[in-house]
Each structure stands twice: as C-alpha cells, then as structure tokens.
Amino acid sequence: MFIIIGIMLTGMLFGYLLRSKRLTWIHKIITFLIWVLLFLLGIDVGGNDIIVKGLHTLGRSTYYYAGSGYRQHIIRLGALVLIVYKE
C-alpha cells in the first residue's frame, strides 16, 4: 500500500515539476495503459474459477439492483412533478 501511495506521490511531483511543458502526447499513453490494465484484469478474472462460476448470480443481482433503482427514480420523479406542478 505504501508503495502505491509513493508511486502516486512521485507522479504528482513529476506533474508539478513538468506543468510548464506541453505534454499533449501523454493522454494517448495513459489511455493505452488503461486499456492494457483492463485487459490484464479480464485475464485475471477469467482465470479465477470462483468468479466465473458465480457470474450468473452477479448478473441476476445486478439486474435486480438496476430495476430497483429505475423504479425508485420513476417514483421520485412522479412525486417531484406532483409537487412542482401542483395546482
């Protein structure tokens, strides 16, 4: 954990020291590295049998949470419309 915090603080220091430079190319490198990290995370998750066997329950619970959030949004929107447009 301290290594990660140290790396982050080192990056902040370099960013502070290089703030006057034009680093327009850095965004492409950051985007590429994020894609690489996502790919490696997918390899790690795909290799874990416990996660792969539990994906169907994860999908089901995600479906229920999304539906619940959608219903709550509609109910609250309806209440807001009644309050705002109350005659």
C-alpha positions as a printed Julia matrix, in Angstrom:
87×3 Matrix{Float64}:
   0.0     0.0     0.0
   2.82    2.39    0.83
   4.44    1.57   -2.49
   1.28    2.54   -4.36
   0.95    5.79   -2.41
   4.62    6.52   -3.04
   4.24    5.93   -6.77
   1.21    8.2    -6.85
   3.01   10.96   -4.95
   6.02   10.6    -7.27
   3.72   11.05  -10.25
   2.21   14.12   -8.65
   5.68   15.54   -8.07
   6.67   14.94  -11.7
   3.41   16.53  -12.83
   4.09   19.55  -10.65
   7.65   19.9   -11.97
   6.61   19.42  -15.62
   3.49   21.61  -15.53
   5.03   24.24  -17.79
   5.83   21.66  -20.53
   3.41   20.76  -23.33
   2.65   17.08  -22.79
  -0.12   16.6   -25.34
   1.03   13.05  -26.14
   0.67   11.85  -22.53
  -3.1    11.31  -22.87
  -2.58    8.68  -25.56
  -0.13    6.79  -23.37
  -2.46    6.95  -20.36
  -5.39    5.68  -22.43
  -3.3     2.83  -23.81
  -2.11    1.84  -20.33
  -5.67    1.86  -19.0
  -6.71   -0.49  -21.82
  -3.78   -2.78  -21.01
  -4.73   -2.83  -17.34
  -8.35   -3.63  -18.18
  -7.2    -6.45  -20.45
  -4.96   -7.88  -17.74
  -7.79   -7.61  -15.22
 -10.02   -9.54  -17.61
  -7.4   -12.26  -17.92
  -7.14  -12.48  -14.13
 -10.92  -12.61  -13.65
 -11.35  -15.14  -16.46
  -8.74  -17.39  -14.86
 -10.48  -17.39  -11.47
 -12.92  -20.33  -11.36
 -14.84  -18.99   -8.37
 -15.66  -15.72  -10.13
 -16.52  -17.42  -13.44
 -18.86  -19.91  -11.72
 -20.57  -17.08   -9.81
 -21.18  -14.79  -12.78
 -24.81  -15.87  -13.16
 -25.64  -14.73   -9.62
 -23.76  -11.48  -10.17
 -25.78  -10.81  -13.31
 -29.05  -11.57  -11.56
 -28.33   -9.3    -8.6
 -27.17   -6.53  -10.94
 -30.44   -6.83  -12.86
 -32.44   -6.54   -9.62
 -30.44   -3.53   -8.4
 -30.79   -1.75  -11.74
 -34.54   -2.4   -11.82
 -34.93   -1.19   -8.26
 -33.01    1.99   -9.0
 -35.08    2.62  -12.11
 -38.34    2.17  -10.2
 -37.19    4.5    -7.42
 -36.22    7.11   -9.99
 -39.64    6.98  -11.63
 -41.44    7.21   -8.26
 -39.35   10.17   -7.12
 -39.77   11.9   -10.48
 -43.52   11.44  -10.24
 -43.54   12.91   -6.73
 -41.43   15.86   -7.89
 -43.78   16.52  -10.81
 -46.76   16.48   -8.42
 -45.01   18.94   -6.08
 -43.81   21.32   -8.81
 -46.94   21.33  -10.94
 -49.38   21.3    -8.05
 -52.4    23.42   -8.9
